[in-house]
Amino acid sequence: MTKRKKYTTTLIFRGHLAEDLHFGPFCHNWWISRPSEKINNPCLLYPIRIQSKLLVTLNGHDFIIEVGQLESEFGPHPSYICKCDGVQSEICKTPSTAITMVYQKIFQSKTNFSGPEVMGYDTSELVQEYLHELPFQVFNYSFNKLRIWILGVEKSNNENFNFAGPGFKSAFIHSYNRQRSIFFQEVEFSECRITIYTEGNRLKKTFVGCDPNLVWNQVGYLKQFRGDHEYRAWESLLRHVGCVEITPFEKNQSEFRFWSRSTNLNTDKASLATLYTLGFLNPIPKYFKNNTKTFWQCFKDSLDTNACGNNGKCCVLSIIANAFSYEAIKENLKVSNDAILATKKHSHTCGPGGQIKNKPAITYEKISPEKQEQIQQFLTNKANVIMSSYKTDSVTDEPVYYLKDSKNVLWERFREEYPDGMRRTSFYAHLQENQYIYHENLGGLCQTCSKYGYDTFDKINELIHSNIKCHHIQNILVISKSIL
């Protein structure tokens, strides 16, 4: 084992703690482990207090080290300046660099120093100064391939939050969209929040859900930790601090697990086995009436007999959706994850047990009022149409108009008169209505026309033009024939 060198270090000014630095997403820059504890898992961490100032004696010379703050590509970061005998270092990212730089300039040597050791993180007295008025001693531990920082631990009675309470915070580094990113997790009073930051202190994405499973479903990463990932994380943590599981029964017999750090594990395990045999390690001893089981059975019966279909079942299940975990609802009511997710969304939107609200019908007007007025004026102009004196459209109950020209001719005329009006497709679509009829449809004007067809009118036109020489009279007769 390498023997560590002892340094004479005096703390001149303790410095400050900052909530956004020491307990925020870039916390990994502001905590350090004691050199002698780096191999531990979990590992307790000690704060690098901003504006702290200390003095260390090296080779008979007094070196002063000051801690500041700088911005880096990985967020706010401590900065270090070392001074001695009029020699000052540059602003450095590590204390080792700052101390070594000044020492080598003064003594013209190649000696290197360990910054954490020089700053006294292995000295009990200085460590207690660094921990002064610390609200929570941060620690980190390895879980699978992640290194997780725990920044706050609170408890609650909310099973959906895995009994974590407001104030629970953690962070870890993982890839997001192929970028090195920080995942910052928080538990608030009614929701869980995950905020992702990329390099350069840039906020990438924020996800919010009413429980950890919902919010991680939105993230879409680390899917291998679904379901019981929180339990396995705590199990890993307990094992690393020296606890041993002493549960006296198989996992399929009960969901409870027991851990101990006692020096006499066999005695603890025997005591637990006796309590389990007597029925006292169940949520409700087997000698008492299980009202919880009765509740779940009644609720399941109400779902199975609901006559309102899936919407009705969703409405009923939303009453308890946010009060129990996915696992509890699935186990007791035998419903799928998708059904639970839909129910939780229903509860969030309509409230627990709330009815689904019908969305109001929205009608969008595709043609502006100005263009509507233009087409209306054009199709009521006697130069373009003739209004029937007796026939109406069965849908609109408006008079039927007979077009005096083909649609193509009318369109060309309309475009010349209203160059900024509606387009050709809209114009033709407007004429598709039964209110506007051209000569191909005149066979339905009356019983006579239905019987003999429009060819009769063609013959009448020929007779008028061949026997009447006055054009004025011809036009009058043709128009009179059309409105019969």
C-alpha positions as CSV (number, residue, x, y, z in Angstrom):
1,M,0.0,0.0,0.0
2,T,1.4,3.4,-1.0
3,K,2.2,5.7,2.0
4,R,0.5,9.1,1.6
5,K,2.5,12.2,2.3
6,K,1.2,14.5,5.0
7,Y,0.9,18.2,4.4
8,T,0.6,21.1,6.7
9,T,-2.6,22.9,5.5
10,T,-4.5,25.7,7.1
11,L,-8.0,26.8,6.1
12,I,-8.0,30.6,5.8
13,F,-11.7,31.0,4.6
14,R,-14.2,28.1,4.5
15,G,-16.1,29.4,1.4
16,H,-19.7,28.9,0.5
17,L,-22.2,26.3,-0.8
18,A,-24.4,27.1,-3.8
19,E,-27.7,25.2,-4.3
20,D,-27.5,25.5,-8.1
21,L,-23.8,24.3,-8.2
22,H,-23.5,21.7,-5.5
23,F,-27.1,20.2,-5.7
24,G,-27.8,21.0,-9.4
25,P,-27.3,19.1,-12.7
26,F,-23.6,19.8,-12.9
27,C,-22.9,18.7,-9.3
28,H,-20.2,16.2,-10.5
29,N,-17.9,19.2,-10.9
30,W,-18.3,20.4,-7.3
31,W,-17.8,17.3,-5.2
32,I,-14.7,15.3,-4.6
33,S,-13.9,12.0,-2.8
34,R,-11.3,11.6,-0.2
35,P,-8.2,10.0,-1.8
36,S,-8.4,7.1,0.8
37,E,-12.1,6.4,0.0
38,K,-12.1,6.3,-3.8
39,I,-12.3,2.6,-3.9
40,N,-15.5,2.5,-1.8
41,N,-18.9,2.0,-3.5
42,P,-21.0,3.9,-2.6
43,C,-18.5,6.7,-2.1
44,L,-19.1,9.7,0.2
45,L,-18.3,13.0,-1.4
46,Y,-17.1,16.3,0.0
47,P,-17.9,19.8,-1.4
48,I,-15.5,22.1,-3.2
49,R,-16.7,25.3,-1.6
50,I,-16.6,28.3,-3.8
51,Q,-14.4,31.2,-2.7
52,S,-12.6,29.0,-0.2
53,K,-9.0,29.9,0.6
54,L,-6.3,27.9,2.2
55,L,-2.5,27.9,3.0
56,V,-0.1,25.0,2.6
57,T,3.5,24.9,3.4
58,L,5.7,23.2,0.9
59,N,9.5,23.1,1.2
60,G,9.5,26.0,3.7
61,H,7.4,28.3,1.5
62,D,3.7,29.3,2.0
63,F,1.4,28.6,-0.9
64,I,-2.0,30.1,-1.0
65,I,-4.8,28.4,-3.0
66,E,-8.0,30.2,-3.9
67,V,-11.2,28.5,-5.4
68,G,-13.3,30.4,-7.9
69,Q,-15.7,29.5,-10.7
70,L,-15.4,29.3,-14.5
71,E,-17.6,28.1,-17.3
72,S,-16.5,25.1,-19.3
73,E,-18.0,22.9,-22.0
74,F,-19.3,20.6,-19.2
75,G,-21.0,23.3,-17.2
76,P,-20.0,25.5,-14.2
77,H,-16.6,24.3,-12.9
78,P,-14.3,25.2,-10.0
79,S,-11.3,27.2,-10.9
80,Y,-8.0,27.4,-8.9
81,I,-5.3,30.0,-8.5
82,C,-2.1,29.4,-6.5
83,K,0.2,32.2,-5.2
84,C,3.6,32.1,-3.6
85,D,6.4,34.7,-3.2
86,G,5.0,36.9,-6.0
87,V,4.5,34.0,-8.4
88,Q,0.9,33.3,-9.5
89,S,-0.5,30.5,-11.6
90,E,-2.9,30.8,-14.4
91,I,-6.6,30.0,-13.8
92,C,-6.6,26.2,-13.7
93,K,-9.3,23.6,-13.7
94,T,-7.5,21.4,-11.0
95,P,-5.7,22.3,-7.8
96,S,-2.9,19.8,-8.9
97,T,-2.1,21.9,-12.0
98,A,-2.2,25.2,-10.1
99,I,0.1,24.1,-7.2
100,T,2.5,22.2,-9.5
101,M,2.9,25.1,-11.9
102,V,3.9,27.6,-9.1
103,Y,6.2,25.1,-7.3
104,Q,8.1,24.2,-10.5
105,K,8.6,27.9,-11.3
106,I,10.0,28.7,-7.9
107,F,12.2,25.6,-7.4
108,Q,13.0,24.9,-11.0
109,S,12.1,21.2,-10.4
110,K,9.7,18.6,-12.0
111,T,7.9,17.8,-8.7
112,N,4.2,17.1,-9.0
113,F,1.5,17.4,-6.3
114,S,-1.9,15.8,-5.7
115,G,-4.3,18.7,-5.3
116,P,-6.9,17.0,-3.1
117,E,-4.2,15.8,-0.7
118,V,-2.6,19.3,-0.5
119,M,-6.0,20.9,0.1
120,G,-6.5,18.7,3.1
121,Y,-9.3,16.3,2.0
122,D,-7.6,13.5,3.9
123,T,-7.3,15.6,7.0
124,S,-10.1,15.0,9.5
125,E,-10.1,18.6,10.9
126,L,-10.3,20.2,7.4
127,V,-12.9,17.7,6.3
128,Q,-15.2,18.8,9.1
129,E,-14.7,22.4,8.0
130,Y,-15.8,21.5,4.5
131,L,-18.9,19.7,5.9
132,H,-19.9,22.7,8.0
133,E,-23.7,23.3,7.8
134,L,-24.0,20.8,4.9
135,P,-27.7,20.0,4.4
136,F,-27.0,16.6,2.8
137,Q,-23.7,14.7,2.2
138,V,-23.8,13.7,-1.5
139,F,-22.6,10.3,-2.4
140,N,-22.3,8.3,-5.7
141,Y,-22.3,4.7,-6.5
142,S,-22.1,2.4,-9.5
143,F,-25.2,0.7,-10.9
144,N,-24.9,-1.4,-14.0
145,K,-22.7,0.9,-16.2
146,L,-24.0,4.1,-14.6
147,R,-22.4,6.3,-12.0
148,I,-25.2,7.9,-10.1
149,W,-25.0,11.0,-7.8
150,I,-27.6,11.1,-5.0
151,L,-28.1,14.8,-4.2
152,G,-31.1,14.5,-1.8
153,V,-33.2,11.8,-0.2
154,E,-36.7,12.3,1.1
155,K,-39.5,9.8,1.8
156,S,-43.2,9.8,1.4
157,N,-46.2,7.5,1.5
158,N,-46.7,7.7,-2.3
159,E,-46.3,4.2,-3.7
160,N,-46.3,5.5,-7.2
161,F,-43.1,7.4,-6.4
162,N,-41.6,4.3,-4.9
163,F,-42.0,6.1,-1.6
164,A,-39.6,8.9,-2.6
165,G,-40.6,12.3,-1.4
166,P,-40.3,16.0,-2.5
167,G,-36.6,16.9,-2.4
168,F,-35.2,13.6,-3.8
169,K,-32.6,14.5,-6.5
170,S,-30.1,12.5,-8.5
171,A,-28.0,12.8,-11.6
172,F,-26.0,10.7,-13.9
173,I,-24.1,11.0,-17.2
174,H,-25.3,9.0,-20.3
175,S,-25.6,9.4,-24.0
176,Y,-28.7,11.2,-25.4
177,N,-29.1,11.6,-29.2
178,R,-25.4,10.5,-29.5
179,Q,-24.2,13.3,-27.2
180,R,-22.7,13.1,-23.8
181,S,-25.6,14.4,-21.6
182,I,-26.5,14.8,-17.9
183,F,-29.8,13.3,-16.7
184,F,-31.1,15.3,-13.7
185,Q,-34.0,13.6,-11.8
186,E,-36.2,15.3,-9.3
187,V,-39.3,14.3,-7.3
188,E,-41.8,17.1,-6.5
189,F,-45.1,17.0,-4.6
190,S,-47.3,15.7,-7.5
191,E,-44.9,14.8,-10.3
192,C,-41.5,13.5,-11.3
193,R,-39.2,15.5,-13.6
194,I,-36.2,14.5,-15.7
195,T,-34.2,17.3,-17.3
196,I,-31.4,16.6,-19.8
197,Y,-28.4,18.9,-20.4
198,T,-25.9,18.5,-23.1
199,E,-22.3,19.8,-23.3
200,G,-22.0,23.5,-22.8
201,N,-24.7,23.8,-20.1
202,R,-27.4,23.7,-22.8
203,L,-30.9,22.6,-21.7
204,K,-31.9,19.8,-24.2
205,K,-35.2,18.4,-23.0
206,T,-37.5,18.3,-20.0
207,F,-39.9,15.4,-19.3
208,V,-42.7,15.5,-16.6
209,G,-44.9,12.6,-15.4
210,C,-47.1,11.7,-12.5
211,D,-44.8,8.8,-11.6
212,P,-41.3,7.5,-12.4
213,N,-42.5,4.9,-14.9
214,L,-44.6,7.4,-16.9
215,V,-41.8,10.0,-17.1
216,W,-39.2,7.4,-18.2
217,N,-41.6,6.1,-20.9
218,Q,-41.4,9.6,-22.3
219,V,-37.6,9.7,-22.3
220,G,-37.3,6.5,-24.3
221,Y,-33.8,5.7,-23.1
222,L,-32.4,3.0,-20.6
223,K,-35.5,0.8,-21.2
224,Q,-33.7,-2.1,-19.6
225,F,-34.4,-0.5,-16.2
226,R,-38.2,-0.5,-16.5
227,G,-40.5,-1.9,-13.7
228,D,-38.2,-2.6,-10.7
229,H,-35.2,-0.6,-11.7
230,E,-35.5,1.5,-8.5
231,Y,-35.6,-1.5,-6.3
232,R,-32.6,-3.1,-8.0
233,A,-30.7,0.2,-7.6
234,W,-31.4,0.3,-3.8
235,E,-30.5,-3.4,-3.6
236,S,-27.2,-2.7,-5.2
237,L,-26.6,0.2,-2.8
238,L,-27.4,-1.9,0.2
239,R,-25.1,-4.6,-0.9
240,H,-22.2,-2.2,-1.5
241,V,-22.5,-0.7,2.0
242,G,-22.1,-4.1,3.5
243,C,-25.7,-5.3,4.0
244,V,-26.7,-8.9,3.5
245,E,-30.2,-10.1,2.6
246,I,-31.7,-12.3,5.4
247,T,-35.2,-12.8,4.0
248,P,-36.4,-16.2,5.4
249,F,-38.7,-17.1,2.5
250,E,-38.7,-17.3,-1.3
251,K,-39.5,-14.3,-3.5
252,N,-42.7,-15.8,-4.7
253,Q,-44.0,-16.1,-1.2
254,S,-43.9,-12.3,-0.4
255,E,-42.8,-9.0,-1.9
256,F,-40.9,-8.0,1.3
257,R,-37.2,-8.4,1.5
258,F,-35.0,-7.9,4.7
259,W,-31.4,-6.8,4.9
260,S,-29.0,-6.5,7.9
261,R,-25.5,-5.4,8.8
262,S,-25.6,-7.3,12.1
263,T,-22.6,-9.4,13.1
264,N,-24.9,-12.2,14.0
265,L,-26.9,-12.7,10.8
266,N,-28.1,-16.2,11.6
267,T,-29.9,-15.0,14.8
268,D,-31.7,-12.2,12.8
269,K,-32.7,-14.7,10.1
270,A,-34.1,-17.2,12.6
271,S,-36.1,-14.5,14.3
272,L,-37.6,-13.4,11.0
273,A,-38.4,-17.0,10.1
274,T,-40.4,-17.4,13.3
275,L,-42.3,-14.1,12.8
276,Y,-43.1,-15.2,9.2
277,T,-44.4,-18.6,10.3
278,L,-46.7,-16.9,12.9
279,G,-48.0,-14.6,10.1
280,F,-46.7,-11.3,11.4
281,L,-44.5,-10.4,8.3
282,N,-47.5,-9.9,6.0
283,P,-49.1,-6.4,5.6
284,I,-52.1,-7.9,7.4
285,P,-51.6,-10.9,9.7
286,K,-53.4,-14.0,8.4
287,Y,-55.6,-14.1,11.5
288,F,-57.2,-10.7,10.6
289,K,-59.8,-9.9,8.0
290,N,-58.0,-8.6,4.9
291,N,-60.0,-5.5,4.0
292,T,-57.4,-4.6,1.3
293,K,-58.1,-7.9,-0.5
294,T,-61.9,-7.2,-0.3
295,F,-61.4,-3.8,-1.7
296,W,-59.5,-5.0,-4.7
297,Q,-62.0,-7.8,-5.4
298,C,-64.9,-5.4,-5.3
299,F,-63.1,-2.9,-7.6
300,K,-62.3,-5.7,-10.0
301,D,-65.9,-6.8,-10.0
302,S,-67.1,-3.3,-10.8
303,L,-64.7,-3.1,-13.8
304,D,-65.8,-6.5,-15.1
305,T,-69.5,-5.7,-14.9
306,N,-69.3,-2.2,-16.3
307,A,-71.7,-1.9,-19.2
308,C,-70.3,1.3,-20.8
309,G,-67.4,-0.3,-22.6
310,N,-63.7,0.7,-22.5
311,N,-64.6,4.4,-21.8
312,G,-66.7,3.4,-18.8
313,K,-63.9,1.1,-17.4
314,C,-61.3,3.9,-18.0
315,C,-63.5,6.3,-16.1
316,V,-63.9,3.9,-13.1
317,L,-60.2,3.0,-13.0
318,S,-59.1,6.6,-13.1
319,I,-60.5,7.0,-9.5
320,I,-57.5,5.1,-8.2
321,A,-55.0,5.3,-11.0
322,N,-52.7,7.8,-9.4
323,A,-53.0,6.3,-5.9
324,F,-51.3,2.9,-6.7
325,S,-48.3,1.8,-8.7
326,Y,-48.4,0.0,-12.0
327,E,-47.5,-3.3,-10.4
328,A,-50.2,-3.1,-7.7
329,I,-52.9,-2.3,-10.3
330,K,-51.8,-5.0,-12.7
331,E,-51.5,-7.7,-10.0
332,N,-54.9,-7.0,-8.4
333,L,-57.0,-6.0,-11.3
334,K,-55.4,-8.0,-14.1
335,V,-55.2,-5.0,-16.6
336,S,-52.5,-4.2,-19.1
337,N,-49.9,-1.5,-19.0
338,D,-51.5,0.3,-21.9
339,A,-54.9,0.4,-20.1
340,I,-53.2,1.8,-17.0
341,L,-51.3,4.4,-19.0
342,A,-54.6,5.5,-20.8
343,T,-56.3,5.7,-17.4
344,K,-53.6,7.9,-15.9
345,K,-53.9,10.2,-18.9
346,H,-57.7,10.3,-18.5
347,S,-57.3,11.1,-14.8
348,H,-54.9,13.9,-15.6
349,T,-57.2,15.4,-18.3
350,C,-60.7,14.8,-16.8
351,G,-59.9,14.3,-13.2
352,P,-60.4,11.0,-11.2
353,G,-63.7,9.5,-12.3
354,G,-64.4,12.4,-14.6
355,Q,-66.4,11.9,-17.8
356,I,-64.9,12.3,-21.2
357,K,-65.8,15.7,-22.6
358,N,-66.9,16.0,-26.1
359,K,-64.8,18.3,-28.2
360,P,-66.7,21.1,-29.8
361,A,-67.2,20.9,-33.6
362,I,-65.1,23.4,-35.4
363,T,-66.0,24.5,-38.9
364,Y,-63.3,26.2,-41.0
365,E,-64.3,28.6,-43.7
366,K,-61.9,28.0,-46.7
367,I,-63.2,30.9,-48.9
368,S,-63.0,34.5,-47.6
369,P,-66.2,36.5,-47.3
370,E,-65.0,38.8,-50.0
371,K,-64.6,36.0,-52.5
372,Q,-68.0,34.5,-51.4
373,E,-69.6,37.8,-52.3
374,Q,-67.9,37.9,-55.7
375,I,-69.2,34.5,-56.7
376,Q,-72.7,35.3,-55.4
377,Q,-72.9,38.5,-57.5
378,F,-71.7,36.6,-60.6
379,L,-74.2,33.8,-60.3
380,T,-77.1,36.1,-59.7
381,N,-76.3,38.3,-62.7
382,K,-79.0,37.8,-65.4
383,A,-76.3,38.0,-68.0
384,N,-74.9,34.7,-66.7
385,V,-78.0,32.8,-65.3
386,I,-81.7,32.7,-65.4
387,M,-83.6,32.1,-62.2
388,S,-86.4,29.5,-62.3
389,S,-89.8,30.9,-61.4
390,Y,-91.1,27.7,-59.8
391,K,-88.3,25.2,-59.0
392,T,-86.1,25.2,-55.8
393,D,-83.1,23.2,-54.6
394,S,-84.3,20.5,-52.2
395,V,-81.3,21.0,-49.9
396,T,-81.0,24.7,-49.6
397,D,-84.6,25.6,-50.5
398,E,-83.1,28.3,-52.8
399,P,-84.3,29.0,-56.4
400,V,-82.7,27.0,-59.1
401,Y,-80.5,28.9,-61.6
402,Y,-80.1,27.9,-65.2
403,L,-76.6,28.6,-66.6
404,K,-76.8,30.5,-69.9
405,D,-73.3,29.2,-71.0
406,S,-71.1,26.2,-70.3
407,K,-68.9,26.1,-67.2
408,N,-65.7,26.8,-69.2
409,V,-67.2,30.0,-70.7
410,L,-68.5,31.1,-67.4
411,W,-65.1,30.5,-65.8
412,E,-63.3,32.6,-68.4
413,R,-65.9,35.4,-67.9
414,F,-65.5,35.2,-64.1
415,R,-61.7,35.3,-64.2
416,E,-61.8,38.5,-66.4
417,E,-64.3,40.2,-64.1
418,Y,-62.6,39.1,-60.8
419,P,-58.9,38.4,-61.5
420,D,-58.2,38.2,-57.7
421,G,-61.2,35.9,-57.0
422,M,-61.4,32.2,-56.2
423,R,-59.4,29.7,-58.2
424,R,-60.8,27.5,-61.0
425,T,-61.2,24.4,-58.9
426,S,-63.2,26.2,-56.3
427,F,-65.3,27.9,-59.0
428,Y,-66.2,24.5,-60.6
429,A,-66.9,23.0,-57.1
430,H,-69.3,25.8,-56.4
431,L,-71.3,24.9,-59.6
432,Q,-71.5,21.2,-58.6
433,E,-74.4,22.1,-56.3
434,N,-77.9,21.2,-57.5
435,Q,-78.8,24.9,-57.4
436,Y,-77.1,25.5,-60.7
437,I,-78.2,23.6,-63.9
438,Y,-76.9,23.7,-67.5
439,H,-78.8,22.4,-70.5
440,E,-77.6,18.8,-70.0
441,N,-79.8,18.6,-66.9
442,L,-82.9,20.4,-68.2
443,G,-84.7,17.1,-68.8
444,G,-85.8,17.4,-65.2
445,L,-87.4,20.8,-65.3
446,C,-91.0,19.5,-65.8
447,Q,-93.0,16.5,-66.8
448,T,-93.0,17.5,-70.5
449,C,-89.3,18.0,-70.5
450,S,-88.7,14.7,-68.6
451,K,-90.8,12.9,-71.2
452,Y,-89.5,14.4,-74.5
453,G,-85.9,15.4,-73.4
454,Y,-84.0,18.5,-74.3
455,D,-84.0,17.7,-78.1
456,T,-87.5,19.3,-78.2
457,F,-86.0,22.6,-77.2
458,D,-83.3,22.3,-79.9
459,K,-86.0,21.9,-82.5
460,I,-87.9,24.9,-81.1
461,N,-84.7,27.0,-81.4
462,E,-84.3,26.0,-85.0
463,L,-87.9,26.9,-85.8
464,I,-87.5,30.3,-84.1
465,H,-84.3,31.2,-86.0
466,S,-85.6,30.0,-89.3
467,N,-89.0,31.7,-89.3
468,I,-88.3,34.8,-87.2
469,K,-86.0,37.3,-88.9
470,C,-85.9,40.0,-86.2
471,H,-83.1,39.2,-83.8
472,H,-84.8,41.1,-81.0
473,I,-87.9,39.0,-81.2
474,Q,-85.7,35.8,-81.5
475,N,-84.0,36.6,-78.2
476,I,-87.3,37.3,-76.5
477,L,-88.8,33.9,-77.7
478,V,-85.7,32.0,-76.7
479,I,-85.6,33.4,-73.2
480,S,-89.4,32.9,-72.8
481,K,-89.0,29.2,-73.9
482,S,-86.1,28.7,-71.3
483,I,-88.1,29.9,-68.3
484,L,-91.3,27.8,-69.1
